Amino acid sequence: MIKSNSVVVYKNAPAIVTGDAVNGKFPVKFLSVPATQTKKAVWGEQNVRPKDVLVLHEGPASSLEKVLDFAEKNSPSEEQIYNLNSDNRLTLLIKECWELLSSDDSTKNESHSFEDLTSLFYGELKADESWGLYLALKNTVYFMQNLKDQMDGKITFTPRSSEEIDSLVKKADEKGHEAEIRAEFITRLKKHELLPEDSKFMGDVEALALGKTDKSRTMHDAHMKETPEKAHKLLLDTGLWKITRNPHPLRWGLSMHSASECLSAPPEEERVKVEGISYAIDDEWSSDPDDAVAFDGTYLWVHIADPASSILPESTIDRSARSRGSTLYIPEGAARMLAEGSLADYALGLNEISRALSFRIKLSENGDVEECTVMKTIVDVKRLTYKQADEQKDSAELKPLFEIARKNAERRAKAGAVQINMPEVHLSVDPETKTVSIRAVNHFESGEMIREMMLLAGEGAAKFAFKNNIPFPYVSQDAPDIPSEIPEGLAGQYRLRRCMKRRSVGVTPAMHCGLGLNMYTQVTSPLRRYGDLIAHEQLRAFLDGRPLIDKDTMLMRVSEGDAAMQAAKKAERKSNTHWTLVYLLQNPEWTGEAVCLDKSQKVPLFSIPELGTEAYIMPSKETELNEKIRVKAANINIPELTVDYIPVE
């Protein structure tokens, strides 16, 4: 039973009980606003439950004013609390008490009640002095209040070890000198003369460089412009980052690691066994083959990896894939849209048996898609590189595929398709040495053949979805505005590229003018593009007789996935530029050939095929379109992703 005039702790402040309990609650008086904040102290009153307070002394207390007055006059200041040689009376008494208890192994780790401790170091505990003594014990470095007991309404304390006390004193000392320590750090930062321990102050700079925040207190204090590029430069200048640190995927909010949740094993279900061999043809460095092709004399078969067999719409894997949009391909490696551990089960040609979602296409004499059937299949797949396929292009198995591709390319060209060929390179980074390699991408005839096969599959899938009224992601593109005269060579290819309109993704089929197709979709890369994956989910739902995703939901999910994919593409471009500049720094003697693409600006635009890049370069003399000059790199700025290419005399 809590008595009237008892001293209690209410909301971490002292209070006096002013009356008996009524309906389980009793009145307390407390200081609401100190006199230091107003002309006159403001007192508050509140009816509280017993569990809302801690009883310090049963009283009777003279007054709350007397309780507060003793604490103000006797409690140690913050400086005295952390000064082990303090001359504050209460601090000295508490220290002596701690030494007494700590010297006895039987008591040094025990909990002691508030009353027992005060009787040891102070003597008789009086109500008016209880808050001041409690405050001194609560704040001292020598004892620690037991929070578990406090939750049970008890006030107990345990002696701290010498190591704990020294640590608290050290932290307090650092905090007390924080402004001085930080000022010294900022001075060193401005001179780019950081000490190893200064890295702990640079976390906000790194966060800004990685796009995790748009502010940096450190750069603000050093009077530096707060941008990701300036933060990147500062980290390079101070040696905390190396030039090989690529921040661009993280700036776009992308993970540089593959998805972690693995797909379950492919389900046991009825599938059609496709006779004969189908061919998965890709770059020699490809490790996730997701398509294979064959011609059986009547039908063209395009087999596609079938991860949708175990991925349902709105599952955690589906949502994760949508948030990524696509596999991120950067020179350091691939951050896959689907888990790396799932490749063996779902990619084509990695196991003896490949499960596929297959598009069986019947073509007319002139190459039009007359009929497309979608089915779940088991396929015998053989892998070939483009180089190997080119060498076998006259074989009985591959020759019909090359002929179909040729016809399809001619058919699309007649419909206005635009074919653009610009130099491409493949960048890779050695994971150990961080050495950058750049090599030209060879354009094989089989690469063009596979492209035509994929276009036929996309056209066939679009017609299948439209015919069966399946809400589907269609890809379209408005007609380009091509001038009557186009230059030859790379300059002409560049001019054509500039004429092209942006692609669109929607749920209504429309002409894809760039490809010369009346309707088109993408279904050939479900392992690495979310738009293809959701198309497969919809096709499988149709084949299984399950509910389809409606048009509005389809449009929303496709838009989200497409936005994420565009972010990935931008991160890939930025990353490629970053590593190209690193390559130039690693090869300072580099010179290369530049081809003039455009002269419409004050400074001509050139292509540098060896690097797969384009740049504005001021030649030493008048240069014609497609004319070649030799250049070298200068003024390389990795944070800003800029470089000047200068003609070699």
N, C-alpha and C positions, 0 to 999 in steps of 0.2 A: 504494500500500500504506500503510494507516494504522498508524503506529508506536505502541508502548506508551508511555504518559505524554504522548501528544499531548493538546492542549486542543481540544475540539470543542463545537459548539452542538447540544444535543439537546432537542427540545421547547421551544425558545426559552430555554433555560437552559444554563449551562456544565456540562461534564462532562469527566472525565479517563479516557482509555483505560487500562485496567488490565492488559491482556494481549494476546496474539496472537489472530488470528482462527481460529476453528474452524468448519468447515462454512459458511464465508462470513459468519459473525457474530463480533463481538469484544465483550468485556465493557467496560462503562463504569460509572463511579461518579458519582453526582450527589446534590445536596442534595434530599432528599424533603420534609422538614419543617424550616423554619428554627428556630433557637434562640429567636427572638422569639415563636414560637407555643407552644413547649413549654419545659420546663426544660433540655432538652438537644437539640441538633440531631440529626435522624434522616437517615442516609445511605441511599441506595438503589443497587442494582446491577441492570444489565439487559444482556442480550446483544442487540446491535442490528446492522442491516445498514449497509453504508457509505452507502447512499442516504438513511438516516434521519438523518444528521448533516451538519453543515458543519464543515470543519477550519479552526480559527483559527490554530493553531501546532503544528508537528510535535514540539515539546518539546525536551528533557524538562522538564516542569513539576515544581516542588518538591512541590506538593500542591494539592488542590482548595481547601483552606482558604486557602492563600496567594493563589490566583487570585481567590477571592471577597473576601478582605481588601483587595487592591489596588483592586478595583472599588468597594467600599463607601467607601473613604477618598478616592478621587479622582474618581469619576463625578459630574457636575453634578446638582444637585437639579432638580426640575421647574421651580421658580421661576427657577433659573439658566439652564436650557435656553432659556427664552423671553425672557430679559433680554439684549438685544443689547449691554448695557454690563456684563455679568457679569464678575467678577474671578476666576471659577473658572479654574484653570490650563489644564485640558484644553479648556475652551470657548474661551479666548483663543487657544490654539494652533490649534484647528480653524478659528476665524474668520480668522486670519492665512493659513492654508492656502487657505481659500475665496477670500479677496481676491486671493491670488497667481494662482490658477487662473482666476478670473473676469475678471481684467484682461487675460488673453491670449485673444483671440478663437478661437484654434486649440484651446484646451483647455477653454473654459468649459462646453461642452455634452457633453464626452467622459465616458465612464465610466472610473473608476479603480479598480484593485484595492485591497483592504484593505491589502496589504503596501506598495504604492506610496504610498498616502496617509499611512500611519503613518510611513514613512521621511521624508516631507516635513515633517510637523509635529511629529514626536516623536523621530525618529532610529531607533536599533536597536530592533526589536520583540522583546521577551522573552516567553516562554511565560506566566510568572506575571502579566504585565501585559496579555496579549492580550484577555481578556474585558472588562476595564475600558475599554480603548481602543475595542473593538468597540461596547460599550454606548454610549460617548460619541458615536461616529459615527452609530450607529443612531438615537439620540434627538435629535441636533442638528437645528436648523432650517436649517443651512447645506448639508447634503447629504441626498440621498435614496437609499436602498438600492434596487437594481434587483431586483425580485422575479423577473423572468424568468431572470436569471442565477442567482439563489438556487435556483430549481427545478432548474437544471442543476448544482448543487453548487458554484457560484462565489460569491464575496463581492465585489461591486463597488458603487461609489457614484458618483452624478452631482451636481455642484454645482447648487443651486437658484438660480432668478433672484431678484433683489431683490424683485420683486412677490410672488413666492410666499412669501418669508420674511416680508415685512410682513403678508401675509394670515394666515399661521400665528400670528404674534405677536398680531395683533388678535383672532383667535378665542380664543387662550389667555387673553388679557386679559379678554375677555367671559365666558369660562368661569370665570375666577378671581373675577369680580365677579358671577357669575350670581345668587347668593343675594341680594346687595344690589340688583341690577337688578330681580329678581322682586318683592322686597319693595316697592320703589318703585312698580312696576306695580300690585300688589294694592292699595296705598293709593289710587292714582288710580282704580282700578276701583271701589272702594267709594264714591268720590265721583262716579262717572260722568263723570270728566274724562280720558278716554283721549287719548293722543297718536296721530297717524297710524301710527307704527311699532309701537304696541301691538297692532295687529291680529294680528301673528304669534303672540301669546300666547293668542289666543281660539279657536284651532282646536278645542280639546276642548269648548268651550262650544257652538260651532256643531254639532259632532258629536252632542252630547247633544240639542240642539234638534231635530235632524233624525232622532233615534231611532237613530243609528248606534252609540251606546254608552249605557250607563246610569250612567256616572261622569264627573266633570269635576274634575280636580285644581285647576284655576283657581277653580271655585266652592267647592270644599272649603277651599282656602286662604283664600278671602274669607269663609268661614263662611256660605255661602249654601246653601239647600236644593237638592239636585241632582235636578231633575226637568226634563223637556222644556219644560214651561210656564214654569218659572222661568228656564231658559236662554234661551227665546224672549224673555221680558220683558227680560232683561239685554241681549240683543243690540239690542232696540228702544231701551232707555234710553240705551245708549252710542252709538247712531246707526250701528252697524255693519249693522243690518238696517233696512229700511223696512217700514211696515205692510203693504205689498203683497207681501211675501215669504210665500209659502204653503208651510209645511213638511209638511203633512199627508199627501200621497201618499208622500213619502219615509219618513215615520214608519211607514207601513204596508208599507214595503218595496217600493213600486211605482215603476216608471219613469215619468217625465213625458214621455218620448219614445216615438214609435211604434216598433214592431218594425222592425228594420233589414234582415233577410234577405228579399229579394223572392221571391215565388212565380215559378216558371218559367211560360212562356207556356202557355195552355190547350192540352192535347194535341189532336191531330187524331184524332177518334173518331166513330163513327156516332152521330148524334143525330136525333131526330124534329123536323121543322119544324112548329111550331104556327102554324096559319093565323090571320089577323086581328091586331088590335092588343091588347096587354095594357098595363095601366096601373100605373105605379109612383107611388104617391101618398104624400106625406110632408110634414113641416114644410118651410117655405121655406128654413131654414138647413141642411137635411140635405145632406150631400155623399157619403154612402155608401149609396145605395139598394140594398137587398138583397132586395126582394120586389116582385112585380107580379101583378096579378089580371085575370081575364077570365072571361066566361061565353059559351059558344058555342051556347047553346040546349039543350044536353044535359048538358054537364059544366061544373062550376066548375073553373077552372084557377088554381092558386096556384104561381107560378114563384119560385124562390129562387136566389140567387147560388150558384155552384158551385165554391168554392175547393177543395173536397175532390177535384176532378178532378186536382189536381196536388200535394195534400198527403197523404202516406201516414202511417198510424199510426206513432208513435215516430220520425218524421223530426225534424230539428232545428227545423223550423217548427212542427210539432205540439207538441213539448215546450215551445217558447217560448210558444205560445198557451196551453197548459195552465198554465204558471207565471203568466201574466197573468190567466187566467180570463175576462176580457172586455175590451172597449175601455174605457178610463178616460175618462169625460166630466167635465171640470172647467171652470169658467168661463174659464180661460186657453186652453182648446182641448181637442182629443182626443188621447190617447196610444193609438194603435190597436193592437189585438191582432194584426193582420196588417199588413204593411208598406204604407205610404201609396202607394208606387209600384205596388202590385198592384191598386189600386182600379179603374183604367181597364179592366183586363182582366177583372175579375170582378164588379164592381157592375153592376146592371141599368140600361140606358138611357143609359149614358155613351158607348157606341159604337153604331155602326149595327147590329151583330149582338151580341145578348146570349145567352150560353150559360147555361143554367139546369138545376137539378134540379127537375123539376116534379111537382106532386101533382095528378093529375086525379081529381076527386071527383064521384061521382054521389050525388045527394041524393034522399031519398024525399019524398013529398008534404008531410009535416010537418017536413021539414028534417033528418031523421036522415042520418048518413053511411052509405049503403048499400054503397059500394064506393070504394076508393082505389087508384089505380095510380101508381107512382113511375117516372119515366122521365127520361132525359137528352134535353134539347131545345135547339132554337134558337128564340128568341122575338124578335118585333118589339115593342119597349117604348117607350111614350110616358110621359114624366114629367109629373106634375101636382102642384101644391101642394094642401093640404086646401081652401084657399079656392077654387081653380079647380075642384076636384072637386065641391064643394058647388054651385057655379054651374051645373054640367053634370049634376046628379044625375038630371034627367028625360030625359037623352039616351038614345038606343036602346042605347048601349054600357054606360052606367053604371047605368041604372034597374034592370035585373035584379039587379045586385050589391047595391044598397040593399035590394031586396025579400028577397033571400037572407039578408042580414044581419039584417033585422027578424025574420024567421022563426026564425033561429038564436038570437037574443037571447030571444025568447019561449019557445022550447024549453028553453033553459038555465034561464030563470027558473022554469019549472014544475018543473024538477029541483032547485031550491033554490039556484041561483046567487045570489051577492050582488054587487051593483054598488055601488061606492063612488066618489063624486066629491068630492074635496077640491081646494081652490085650488092651482094650480101656477104657477110662474114660471120664466122662462128668464133665467139670469144670464150676462153676457158681460163680458169685460175687454178694453179697448183695449190692444193690445200695445205701443204707443208711450207713451201717457200714463198707462196703468194705471187709467184711469177706468172705474168699474163701472156697467153698465146693467142694470136689472131691468125686465122686462116680463111681463105676464100671458100665460099660455099659453091661447089661445082653444080651446075645445072645439068642433070642427067635426063635423057629422054624418058626413062622410066619414071622419073619424078613428075614429068608432065602427064604421063599416062595415068599414074595414081591420082593426080589432081582431077583429071577428067572422070575417073571412076567415082571419086568422092562427090563430084558435082552431080553425076547421074543418080547416086544414092540420095543426095539431098533433094533433087527434083522429084525422084520417085516417092520419097517419104512425104513430101508436100502434097503430091497428088493423091496419095493413099489417105492422108489425114483429111484432105478436103472432100474426097469422095465419100468418106465414112462419117463426115460431120464431127470430127474430133477437134476440140479446142487445141490449138497447136501454136508453137512459136515460129512464125514465118519471118524470113529475112528478105528485105527488099532494098532497092537503091534507085533513086531517080536518074533519069538520063543525063549524061554529062554534056556540057556545052563545049564541044570540040571545034576549034577554029578550022577553017578550010585548009590552012597550010601548017603542017607540022614538020619541024626539022628532022633530020636524020639522027641516028645514033642516040647516045645518052641524053642529049639535050631534048630530043623529041620525046623520049620516055618520060623525062621530067615534066615536060609541057602537058603530056597526057595525064600524068598523075595529079597535076594541079587542077585539071578539069573535072576530076571525079567528085561526086557528091557523097555526103555521109551515108552510111548504111543505116537502116532502121530495122527494129525488131518489134513485131506486133502480132496480134492474133487474127489479122485479116490478110490473106495472101495478096501480093501485089508483084508487079514486074521488078525483077532484079536486072536493071539495064546494064550494069557493069559486067554481068555474067551472060547476058543475052538469054535469060530464062524467064518464062511467064510466071512461074512461082517456084520458090526455093526455101529450103530450111537447112539447118545444120544438124546432122545426126551421127557423124562419123567419129566423134571424139568424146564419148561420155566419161572417159577416165580423166579427162583434163579440161573439159568445158562444161559449166553448169547448164547452159542452154541446151546442149546435146543430151545431158543427163535427164533433165526434166522432160524432154521430148520422148526419151526412152521410157520413162516412168508412165507417160500417157499412153504410149503405144502398147506397153505390156498390160496396162489396166484394160485397154480395149480388147486385147487378145484374150484376157482372162475373164472378161465379162464383169469386171469390177467398176465401181463408180469412177467417172472421169473428173478431172479438175475442171471447174467451170472457167469460162473465158476471162472473167474479171480477176479471179484468183490467179489464173495462168499469167495474165498480163502483169500483175503485181510481182509475182515471183520471178518472171523472166526479166523484168525491169531491174529488180534488185540484183539479180545475178549479173546482168549486163553491166550495171554501174560498177560492181566489184571487179569485173573483168577489165573494164576500161582503166580502173585504177592500177590493176596489175600490169597492164600494157605500158602505162606511163612510168611506173616504177622500173619496168624492164628497160625502157629507153634511157631513163636517167642512170640506171646501173651500168648499162653498156657504155654510156658516155664516160662515166666515172672510171671504169676499168680501161677504157681507151686512153684516157689521160695518164693513168698509172703506167700503162704500157709505154707511153711516150717518155715518161720520167725514167722508166727502167731502161729505155733505149735512147739515150740522149743524142746519138749520132744518126737517128733515123731520118731518111728522106724518102719521099714517095711521089707518085705521079698524081696530078690533079687534072680533071677534065672539065672544061667550061660548060655549064648547064644553062645559064641564064644571064642576060646582060641588061635586063630591064631596070635594075637599080643602079645607083651610083657606083657601087662596088659589085663586080660580077660574082655569081654564085658558082662554086665548083664542087664536083664530086671527087672524093678521094677513095677510089675503089678498094685499095689495099686495107683501109681502115673501116670501110663501110659507113662513111660519114660524109656530110656535106658542110661546106663553110664558105663564107664570103671572104674572098682573097683579092687584094689589090695587086695585079700582075705588074711586072716591071715595064711591060709594053702592051700595046693594043692586042687583045686576044679575041679570036673568033669562036663561035659556038663549036663545041666538040674538040677544040684545040687543047693540047696537053702541055702542062708546064710541070716543072719539078719543084717541090716545096719541102720545107722543114718546119718543125714546131718550135714555138717560142711563147713566153709569157703564159705558161700553163698554170691555171688556177683551179685546183680541184674543188674547193668549197663552192665556187661560183659556176663550176662546170664549163669553163671557157678556156680557149687556147687560140693563139694567133698562128696562122700558117703563112709563112713568108717564102716568096720565090727564091730558089737557089740560083745564084748568078752563075 
